[in-house]
Amino acid sequence: MTIYIALLRGINVGGHKLIKMQELKDVLTNMGLDKVKTYIQSGNVIFHSERNAEQLEEQMEQEIRRAFGFSVIIILRTASEWEQIINNCPYPVNSLSEGESVHISLLAEEPSKECINHLLEYKSEMEQCCIRSREIYLYLQQSIRHSKISAQLQKVGVPGTSRNWKTINKLGTMLNEIQ
């Protein structure tokens, strides 16, 4: 069986697309996923399955639409991919100063060169980014809320969702515990 992490995009934000994690866990368990665990309300799910990622994404999206009445984008990664995401971070995550942060945008597929080049135009002394396959690493020396580069993530041309470094690491810890 493969261990997966599913990241649901845009749920429980600003009072929209509300899903209680226990209800999400029940829906996913009822569709045959094993050892389903959730982390915080932003739609982070770890589970075991014998199905491949493409099948899972489609089935999970259908079941969530059926159960909750709206569509969500699901980004899947395997446990080994998640480990690589953590290990490949190009920024000094162990020595962040106050106000600095690292975020990762996880994409459904690799963005085009044109979209990557557009994003890179927004790099500055205060905001860095590094694109590695289906992940965009952001190193922000000020708040993400005022970040010009993070505002451009929606223009990379492929669906994705972002998580902060704390969430990325916590999910990595949970993966180790579920194996």
N, CA, C and O of each residue as an XYZ file, in Angstrom:
716
protein
N       0.839     -1.188      0.000
C       0.000      0.000      0.000
C       0.875      1.239      0.000
O       1.962      1.253      0.577
N       0.392      2.259     -0.644
C       1.097      3.528     -0.715
C       0.509      4.484      0.319
O      -0.704      4.528      0.525
N       1.379      5.239      0.958
C       0.930      6.284      1.874
C       0.900      7.593      1.088
O       1.863      7.955      0.412
N      -0.232      8.292      1.194
C      -0.428      9.554      0.483
C      -0.713     10.697      1.453
O      -1.180     10.498      2.574
N      -0.415     11.887      0.979
C      -0.907     13.117      1.602
C      -1.789     13.786      0.568
O      -1.386     13.985     -0.578
N      -2.998     14.133      0.985
C      -3.921     14.890      0.135
C      -4.061     16.280      0.729
O      -4.312     16.435      1.924
N      -3.898     17.286     -0.114
C      -4.078     18.671      0.297
C      -5.283     19.218     -0.446
O      -5.296     19.257     -1.676
N      -6.290     19.639      0.293
C      -7.493     20.193     -0.302
C      -7.321     21.705     -0.407
O      -6.960     22.376      0.560
N      -7.582     22.216     -1.586
C      -7.371     23.642     -1.823
C      -8.625     24.452     -1.483
O      -9.727     24.141     -1.935
N      -8.429     25.489     -0.684
C      -9.459     26.497     -0.475
C     -10.638     26.110      0.393
O     -11.713     26.694      0.254
N     -10.475     25.146      1.284
C     -11.595     24.825      2.175
C     -11.407     25.564      3.498
O     -10.288     25.871      3.909
N     -12.537     25.838      4.150
C     -12.557     26.475      5.472
C     -11.805     27.803      5.513
O     -11.179     28.143      6.516
N     -11.874     28.545      4.412
C     -11.217     29.847      4.341
C     -12.290     30.914      4.219
O     -13.093     30.886      3.286
N     -12.312     31.846      5.145
C     -13.257     32.958      5.077
C     -14.714     32.540      5.113
O     -15.569     33.222      4.549
N     -15.003     31.438      5.764
C     -16.382     30.982      5.874
C     -16.931     30.297      4.630
O     -18.137     30.076      4.521
N     -16.047     29.959      3.689
C     -16.475     29.322      2.441
C     -15.995     27.872      2.394
O     -14.986     27.511      2.999
N     -16.748     27.054      1.656
C     -16.409     25.643      1.465
C     -16.049     24.988      2.808
O     -14.950     24.464      2.992
N     -16.991     25.036      3.716
C     -16.763     24.520      5.068
C     -16.871     23.001      5.102
O     -17.845     22.414      4.631
N     -15.845     22.387      5.672
C     -15.822     20.936      5.863
C     -15.234     20.659      7.239
O     -14.124     21.094      7.543
N     -15.970     19.945      8.061
C     -15.426     19.498      9.352
C     -14.512     18.317      9.074
O     -14.841     17.439      8.277
N     -13.377     18.301      9.729
C     -12.379     17.265      9.448
C     -12.891     15.867      9.777
O     -12.548     14.915      9.075
N     -13.696     15.716     10.815
C     -14.236     14.395     11.122
C     -15.161     13.923     10.000
O     -15.153     12.743      9.649
N     -15.951     14.827      9.441
C     -16.834     14.471      8.331
C     -16.015     14.105      7.089
O     -16.352     13.159      6.376
N     -14.953     14.848      6.836
C     -14.067     14.532      5.711
C     -13.439     13.152      5.916
O     -13.389     12.335      4.997
N     -12.969     12.914      7.118
C     -12.364     11.613      7.435
C     -13.366     10.484      7.198
O     -13.005      9.446      6.644
N     -14.608     10.675      7.610
C     -15.643      9.656      7.419
C     -15.902      9.397      5.931
O     -16.018      8.244      5.514
N     -15.993     10.467      5.130
C     -16.228     10.318      3.687
C     -15.090      9.529      3.050
O     -15.329      8.621      2.255
N     -13.859      9.875      3.398
C     -12.701      9.209      2.791
C     -12.560      7.765      3.267
O     -12.171      6.893      2.490
N     -12.868      7.511      4.516
C     -12.834      6.142      5.028
C     -13.904      5.293      4.329
O     -13.656      4.141      3.974
N     -15.083      5.868      4.138
C     -16.171      5.143      3.476
C     -15.875      4.847      2.010
O     -16.470      3.932      1.441
N     -14.973      5.597      1.388
C     -14.618      5.284     -0.004
C     -13.475      4.270     -0.073
O     -12.963      3.979     -1.154
N     -13.073      3.726      1.098
C     -12.116      2.633      1.112
C     -10.678      3.007      1.411
O      -9.788      2.171      1.259
N     -10.423      4.243      1.832
C      -9.061      4.616      2.199
C      -8.774      4.132      3.613
O      -9.666      4.122      4.462
N      -7.532      3.730      3.867
C      -7.147      3.168      5.161
C      -6.342      4.167      5.986
O      -5.641      5.026      5.452
N      -6.466      4.026      7.305
C      -5.684      4.807      8.273
C      -5.749      6.309      7.998
O      -4.726      6.995      8.012
N      -6.941      6.806      7.751
C      -7.136      8.217      7.408
C      -6.917      9.086      8.646
O      -7.517      8.856      9.696
N      -6.049     10.084      8.503
C      -5.797     11.060      9.564
C      -5.828     12.446      8.952
O      -5.386     12.643      7.820
N      -6.355     13.411      9.704
C      -6.376     14.786      9.236
C      -5.521     15.653     10.148
O      -5.241     15.296     11.292
N      -5.112     16.798      9.615
C      -4.346     17.761     10.401
C      -4.878     19.158     10.133
O      -4.947     19.583      8.980
N      -5.241     19.849     11.144
C      -5.853     21.175     11.170
C      -6.963     21.323     10.133
O      -7.171     20.434      9.308
N      -7.653     22.420     10.179
C      -8.870     22.607      9.403
C      -8.644     22.991      7.940
O      -9.613     23.170      7.202
N      -7.400     23.120      7.508
C      -7.157     23.592      6.138
C      -7.130     22.478      5.102
O      -6.783     22.715      3.945
N      -7.494     21.266      5.506
C      -7.636     20.187      4.532
C      -6.360     19.445      4.225
O      -5.927     19.387      3.074
N      -5.761     18.881      5.245
C      -4.559     18.063      5.103
C      -4.916     16.659      5.564
O      -5.341     16.471      6.704
N      -4.747     15.670      4.691
C      -5.170     14.311      4.998
C      -4.045     13.333      4.646
O      -3.434     13.425      3.582
N      -3.790     12.410      5.551
C      -2.825     11.330      5.311
C      -3.605     10.018      5.324
O      -4.493      9.822      6.154
N      -3.265      9.118      4.395
C      -3.988      7.844      4.323
C      -3.167      6.821      3.542
O      -2.172      7.158      2.901
N      -3.603      5.573      3.611
C      -3.035      4.468      2.835
C      -4.027      4.090      1.742
O      -5.240      4.142      1.945
N      -3.498      3.708      0.581
C      -4.358      3.206     -0.483
C      -3.531      2.410     -1.485
O      -2.337      2.652     -1.665
N      -4.199      1.449     -2.137
C      -3.562      0.692     -3.211
C      -3.816      1.341     -4.573
O      -3.206      0.942     -5.565
N      -4.701      2.329     -4.634
C      -5.028      2.994     -5.897
C      -3.926      3.973     -6.297
O      -3.154      4.444     -5.462
N      -3.875      4.267     -7.596
C      -2.871      5.233     -8.042
C      -3.386      6.657     -7.826
O      -4.575      6.872     -7.588
N      -2.479      7.613     -7.912
C      -2.794      9.005     -7.591
C      -3.891      9.585     -8.473
O      -4.775     10.283     -7.978
N      -3.848      9.307     -9.767
C      -4.862      9.866    -10.668
C      -6.261      9.371    -10.306
O      -7.213     10.150    -10.268
N      -6.377      8.070    -10.040
C      -7.672      7.514     -9.642
C      -8.146      8.160     -8.346
O      -9.308      8.545     -8.212
N      -7.230      8.269     -7.403
C      -7.591      8.813     -6.097
C      -8.061     10.257     -6.185
O      -9.083     10.615     -5.599
N      -7.329     11.081     -6.906
C      -7.719     12.487     -7.029
C      -9.138     12.609     -7.564
O      -9.958     13.350     -7.021
N      -9.416     11.879     -8.629
C     -10.744     11.933     -9.245
C     -11.822     11.417     -8.297
O     -12.864     12.053     -8.137
N     -11.580     10.272     -7.670
C     -12.573      9.686     -6.768
C     -12.803     10.556     -5.535
O     -13.939     10.729     -5.093
N     -11.721     11.100     -4.986
C     -11.857     11.956     -3.811
C     -12.640     13.219     -4.157
O     -13.513     13.637     -3.396
N     -12.331     13.827     -5.297
C     -13.059     15.025     -5.716
C     -14.547     14.721     -5.889
O     -15.391     15.518     -5.480
N     -14.875     13.577     -6.490
C     -16.276     13.189     -6.688
C     -16.990     12.971     -5.354
O     -18.110     13.444     -5.159
N     -16.340     12.258     -4.444
C     -16.966     11.967     -3.144
C     -17.164     13.237     -2.326
O     -18.187     13.390     -1.659
N     -16.209     14.137     -2.370
C     -16.348     15.398     -1.636
C     -17.467     16.242     -2.241
O     -18.256     16.838     -1.507
N     -17.544     16.299     -3.558
C     -18.623     17.033     -4.225
C     -19.974     16.448     -3.830
O     -20.918     17.183     -3.541
N     -20.057     15.128     -3.821
C     -21.314     14.456     -3.467
C     -21.676     14.707     -1.991
O     -22.838     14.965     -1.676
N     -20.706     14.632     -1.108
C     -20.986     14.748      0.324
C     -21.201     16.188      0.791
O     -22.017     16.435      1.679
N     -20.473     17.142      0.198
C     -20.499     18.507      0.718
C     -21.118     19.521     -0.237
O     -21.366     20.663      0.150
N     -21.370     19.114     -1.480
C     -22.080     19.975     -2.407
C     -21.240     21.007     -3.130
O     -21.789     21.943     -3.711
N     -19.931     20.865     -3.112
C     -19.063     21.778     -3.863
C     -17.797     21.047     -4.277
O     -17.446     20.007     -3.718
N     -17.125     21.611     -5.264
C     -15.897     21.012     -5.787
C     -14.681     21.582     -5.086
O     -14.650     22.754     -4.711
N     -13.690     20.741     -4.919
C     -12.387     21.185     -4.410
C     -11.299     20.547     -5.262
O     -11.472     19.463     -5.818
N     -10.197     21.234     -5.347
C      -9.017     20.684     -6.012
C      -8.214     19.932     -4.972
O      -8.003     20.417     -3.861
N      -7.768     18.739     -5.342
C      -6.966     17.918     -4.444
C      -5.586     17.733     -5.057
O      -5.452     17.359     -6.222
N      -4.576     17.998     -4.263
C      -3.191     17.792     -4.663
C      -2.674     16.616     -3.851
O      -2.708     16.649     -2.621
N      -2.197     15.577     -4.528
C      -1.689     14.381     -3.845
C      -0.179     14.279     -3.981
O       0.399     14.630     -5.010
N       0.441     13.791     -2.923
C       1.850     13.420     -2.947
C       2.001     12.125     -2.145
O       1.273     11.891     -1.180
N       2.953     11.291     -2.557
C       3.254     10.078     -1.799
C       4.173     10.440     -0.635
O       4.729     11.537     -0.586
N       4.322      9.513      0.290
C       5.206      9.742      1.429
C       6.642      9.996      0.973
O       7.321     10.862      1.524
N       7.106      9.252     -0.023
C       8.484      9.455     -0.493
C       8.630     10.810     -1.184
O       9.664     11.462     -1.043
N       7.612     11.242     -1.927
C       7.650     12.573     -2.536
C       7.680     13.651     -1.451
O       8.387     14.650     -1.584
N       6.914     13.444     -0.382
C       6.871     14.418      0.711
C       8.246     14.536      1.380
O       8.695     15.634      1.711
N       8.890     13.417      1.569
C      10.235     13.424      2.158
C      11.194     14.225      1.272
O      12.010     14.997      1.775
N      11.093     14.040     -0.037
C      11.928     14.802     -0.969
C      11.612     16.295     -0.906
O      12.519     17.124     -0.975
N      10.349     16.636     -0.778
C       9.948     18.041     -0.677
C      10.642     18.691      0.522
O      11.179     19.794      0.420
N      10.622     18.002      1.642
C      11.261     18.531      2.848
C      12.777     18.608      2.663
O      13.392     19.627      2.976
N      13.369     17.541      2.162
C      14.827     17.499      2.009
C      15.354     18.457      0.949
O      16.505     18.887      1.027
N      14.532     18.799     -0.040
C      14.970     19.660     -1.134
C      14.753     21.149     -0.885
O      15.015     21.964     -1.770
N      14.289     21.511      0.281
C      14.047     22.928      0.557
C      15.366     23.695      0.462
O      16.324     23.363      1.160
N      15.423     24.715     -0.393
C      16.668     25.443     -0.603
C      16.921     26.558      0.411
O      17.933     27.255      0.326
N      16.016     26.729      1.362
C      16.122     27.869      2.277
C      16.462     27.434      3.697
O      16.222     26.288      4.074
N      17.024     28.352      4.484
C      17.503     28.034      5.839
C      16.365     27.936      6.855
O      16.187     28.839      7.672
N      15.605     26.863      6.811
C      14.410     26.742      7.644
C      14.707     26.601      9.138
O      13.839     26.863      9.971
N      15.915     26.192      9.475
C      16.254     26.014     10.886
C      16.765     27.283     11.543
O      17.018     27.301     12.747
N      16.919     28.344     10.761
C      17.450     29.591     11.335
C      16.667     30.810     10.857
O      17.249     31.859     10.581
N      15.351     30.667     10.761
C      14.524     31.795     10.333
C      14.467     32.854     11.430
O      14.291     32.533     12.605
N      14.616     34.098     11.043
C      14.498     35.206     11.985
C      13.026     35.570     12.131
O      12.179     35.109     11.367
N      12.738     36.400     13.119
C      11.367     36.848     13.328
C      10.854     37.554     12.071
O      11.531     38.417     11.512
N       9.665     37.181     11.639
C       9.067     37.771     10.456
C       9.370     37.018      9.170
O       8.681     37.212      8.169
N      10.384     36.166      9.178
C      10.721     35.383      7.988
C       9.896     34.099      7.963
O       9.535     33.561      9.010
N       9.605     33.615      6.755
C       8.850     32.369      6.659
C       9.162     31.663      5.346
O       9.605     32.268      4.370
N       8.913     30.372      5.365
C       9.035     29.543      4.171
C       7.670     28.911      3.924
O       7.039     28.379      4.838
N       7.235     28.978      2.692
C       5.974     28.386      2.259
C       6.262     27.572      1.005
O       7.193     27.863      0.254
N       5.447     26.550      0.798
C       5.590     25.750     -0.411
C       4.235     25.676     -1.093
O       3.224     25.343     -0.475
N       4.239     25.992     -2.375
C       3.045     25.822     -3.199
C       3.210     24.506     -3.936
O       4.160     24.325     -4.698
N       2.282     23.589     -3.708
C       2.323     22.265     -4.320
C       1.347     22.266     -5.489
O       0.160     22.548     -5.321
N       1.853     21.951     -6.661
C       1.087     22.065     -7.894
C       0.638     20.703     -8.408
O       1.254     19.677     -8.118
N      -0.442     20.714     -9.175
C      -0.959     19.478     -9.776
C      -0.015     18.954    -10.854
O       0.078     17.745    -11.068
N       0.680     19.857    -11.526
C       1.639     19.469    -12.566
C       2.677     20.574    -12.695
O       2.532     21.645    -12.105
N       3.710     20.311    -13.459
C       4.751     21.309    -13.645
C       4.215     22.490    -14.449
O       3.509     22.301    -15.439
N       4.549     23.702    -14.026
C       4.118     24.873    -14.789
C       4.974     25.052    -16.046
O       6.073     24.505    -16.146
N       4.460     25.814    -16.986
C       5.205     26.083    -18.217
C       6.378     27.022    -17.928
O       6.392     27.719    -16.914
N       7.348     27.029    -18.821
C       8.496     27.937    -18.698
C       8.022     29.387    -18.661
O       8.562     30.201    -17.912
N       7.022     29.705    -19.461
C       6.497     31.066    -19.497
C       5.947     31.479    -18.128
O       6.207     32.588    -17.661
N       5.199     30.600    -17.497
C       4.639     30.899    -16.181
C       5.731     31.001    -15.121
O       5.669     31.853    -14.236
N       6.719     30.138    -15.216
C       7.850     30.199    -14.286
C       8.575     31.529    -14.441
O       8.884     32.185    -13.446
N       8.844     31.924    -15.652
C       9.539     33.184    -15.899
C       8.738     34.371    -15.366
O       9.313     35.314    -14.824
N       7.424     34.327    -15.517
C       6.572     35.395    -14.978
C       6.742     35.489    -13.462
O       6.912     36.580    -12.916
N       6.696     34.351    -12.794
C       6.838     34.334    -11.339
C       8.209     34.860    -10.913
O       8.317     35.627     -9.956
N       9.243     34.448    -11.625
C      10.604     34.855    -11.268
C      10.814     36.366    -11.398
O      11.719     36.915    -10.770
N      10.004     37.035    -12.191
C      10.096     38.490    -12.321
C       9.804     39.203    -11.008
O      10.185     40.360    -10.836
N       9.136     38.527    -10.085
C       8.730     39.141     -8.818
C       9.716     38.864     -7.676
O       9.491     39.296     -6.545
N      10.789     38.156     -7.966
C      11.801     37.934     -6.936
C      12.415     39.274     -6.537
O      12.551     40.182     -7.357
N      12.778     39.378     -5.273
C      13.412     40.597     -4.773
C      14.312     40.226     -3.595
O      14.437     39.056     -3.233
N      14.925     41.233     -3.015
C      15.744     40.992     -1.818
C      14.905     40.403     -0.689
O      15.392     39.592      0.098
N      13.639     40.819     -0.616
C      12.769     40.416      0.486
C      11.957     39.148      0.190
O      11.409     38.529      1.102
N      11.885     38.769     -1.091
C      11.054     37.636     -1.482
C      11.783     36.795     -2.520
O      12.085     37.263     -3.618
N      12.056     35.560     -2.160
C      12.738     34.641     -3.064
C      11.807     33.481     -3.410
O      10.875     33.172     -2.668
N      12.075     32.852     -4.541
C      11.345     31.631     -4.872
C      12.267     30.696     -5.636
O      13.205     31.120     -6.310
N      11.971     29.422     -5.508
C      12.720     28.380     -6.199
C      11.698     27.355     -6.686
O      10.924     26.815     -5.896
N      11.703     27.096     -7.981
C      10.752     26.152     -8.561
C      11.473     24.841     -8.815
O      12.482     24.792     -9.519
N      10.935     23.778     -8.229
C      11.488     22.443     -8.408
C      10.352     21.501     -8.787
O       9.593     21.037     -7.936
N      10.258     21.234    -10.074
C       9.236     20.335    -10.606
C       7.839     20.859    -10.289
O       7.420     21.872    -10.849
N       7.111     20.182     -9.395
C       5.742     20.567     -9.069
C       5.639     21.338     -7.750
O       4.550     21.482     -7.194
N       6.776     21.830     -7.253
C       6.774     22.600     -6.022
C       7.423     23.964     -6.246
O       8.420     24.092     -6.956
N       6.831     24.967     -5.625
C       7.414     26.304     -5.628
C       7.705     26.656     -4.175
O       6.790     26.787     -3.361
N       8.977     26.805     -3.861
C       9.411     27.177     -2.515
C       9.490     28.697     -2.446
O      10.077     29.335     -3.320
N       8.900     29.270     -1.408
C       8.952     30.711     -1.196
C       9.697     31.004      0.102
O       9.447     30.371      1.128
N      10.597     31.952      0.049
C      11.299     32.435      1.241
C      10.957     33.910      1.365
O      11.390     34.738      0.563
N      10.170     34.218      2.388
C       9.651     35.567      2.565
C      10.233     36.189      3.827
O      10.197     35.586      4.900
N      10.761     37.377      3.694
C      11.322     38.053      4.853
C      10.304     38.964      5.522
O      10.594     39.584      6.545
N       9.110     39.043      4.941
C       7.997     39.763      5.548
C       6.750     38.896      5.397
O       6.824     37.791      4.859
N       5.646     39.374      5.853
C       4.398     38.612      5.860
C       3.975     38.153      4.467
O       4.132     38.877      3.483
N       3.441     36.947      4.406
C       2.904     36.422      3.144
C       1.690     37.236      2.688
O       1.384     37.287      1.497
N       1.014     37.859      3.622
C      -0.182     38.638      3.286
C       0.122     39.818      2.371
O      -0.734     40.242      1.595
N       1.329     40.344      2.460
C       1.712     41.499      1.646
C       2.709     41.123      0.551
O       3.303     41.996     -0.082
N       2.885     39.841      0.335
C       3.881     39.351     -0.612
C       3.416     39.512     -2.057
O       2.330     39.068     -2.428
N       4.245     40.143     -2.849
C       3.939     40.298     -4.276
C       4.130     38.972     -5.012
O       3.370     38.645     -5.923
N       5.136     38.224     -4.615
C       5.417     36.964     -5.313
C       4.336     35.918     -5.017
O       3.923     35.183     -5.914
N       3.879     35.850     -3.767
C       2.833     34.859     -3.459
C       1.519     35.209     -4.150
O       0.737     34.317     -4.479
N       1.272     36.482     -4.370
C       0.069     36.896     -5.088
C       0.092     36.424     -6.542
O      -0.955     36.325     -7.180
N       1.273     36.138     -7.058
C       1.408     35.686     -8.448
C       1.245     34.179     -8.605
O       1.195     33.690     -9.733
N       1.160     33.436     -7.516
C       1.050     31.978     -7.598
C      -0.184     31.540     -8.392
O      -0.167     30.499     -9.050
N      -1.238     32.327     -8.328
C      -2.455     31.975     -9.065
C      -2.250     32.077    -10.568
O      -3.075     31.585    -11.338
N      -1.170     32.704    -10.992
C      -0.922     32.900    -12.421
C       0.080     31.899    -13.001
O       0.560     32.085    -14.119
N       0.402     30.830    -12.242
C       1.347     29.846    -12.772
C       0.682     28.889    -13.765
O       1.357     28.071    -14.390
N      -0.611     28.992    -13.904
C      -1.286     28.255    -14.959
C      -1.704     26.833    -14.627
O      -2.284     26.154    -15.475
N      -1.427     26.364    -13.420
C      -1.860     25.029    -13.001
C      -2.404     25.114    -11.576
O      -1.964     25.954    -10.791
N      -3.364     24.241    -11.240
C      -3.907     24.258     -9.882
C      -2.842     23.914     -8.853
O      -1.939     23.118     -9.106
N      -2.970     24.530     -7.696
C      -2.052     24.241     -6.608
C      -2.605     24.754     -5.295
O      -3.645     25.411     -5.255
N      -1.900     24.446     -4.230
C      -2.257     24.926     -2.904
C      -0.975     25.106     -2.102
O       0.000     24.384     -2.308
N      -0.980     26.063     -1.195
C       0.236     26.380     -0.443
C       0.084     26.010      1.024
O      -1.010     26.038      1.589
N       1.208     25.666      1.614
C       1.278     25.384      3.046
C       2.543     26.025      3.599
O       3.544     26.157      2.895
N       2.486     26.426      4.876
C       3.683     26.980      5.500
C       4.599     25.839      5.967
O       4.196     24.677      6.025
N       5.824     26.202      6.292
C       6.833     25.199      6.640
C       6.434     24.383      7.868
O       6.722     23.189      7.941
N       5.774     25.022      8.827
C       5.339     24.303     10.032
C       4.391     23.163      9.657
O       4.525     22.048     10.162
N       3.440     23.444      8.776
C       2.494     22.415      8.341
C       3.195     21.327      7.535
O       2.914     20.141      7.711
N       4.103     21.727      6.656
C       4.869     20.753      5.864
C       5.596     19.786      6.789
O       5.547     18.573      6.584
N       6.271     20.320      7.809
C       7.017     19.479      8.749
C       6.109     18.603      9.594
O       6.415     17.433      9.825
N       4.988     19.158     10.062
C       4.065     18.378     10.881
C       3.509     17.196     10.088
O       3.387     16.093     10.619
N       3.174     17.424      8.825
C       2.694     16.324      7.996
C       3.795     15.283      7.785
O       3.513     14.086      7.725
N       5.036     15.731      7.674
C       6.159     14.791      7.576
C       6.292     13.936      8.823
O       6.552     12.736      8.732
N       6.117     14.544      9.983
C       6.146     13.801     11.247
C       5.003     12.793     11.300
O       5.194     11.647     11.708
N       3.821     13.222     10.889
C       2.663     12.325     10.892
C       2.870     11.153      9.941
O       2.429     10.039     10.225
N       3.538     11.395      8.813
C       3.834     10.308      7.875
C       4.704      9.254      8.545
O       4.466      8.055      8.391
N       5.701      9.698      9.279
C       6.580      8.764      9.976
C       5.831      7.944     11.007
O       6.150      6.776     11.228
N       4.843      8.546     11.635
C       4.055      7.860     12.669
C       3.068      6.862     12.079
O       2.750      5.865     12.728
N       2.580      7.100     10.880
C       1.543      6.253     10.284
C       2.139      5.008      9.605
O       1.425      4.031      9.377
N       3.417      5.037      9.287
C       4.044      3.920      8.569
C       4.163      2.763      9.465
O       4.666      1.716      9.057
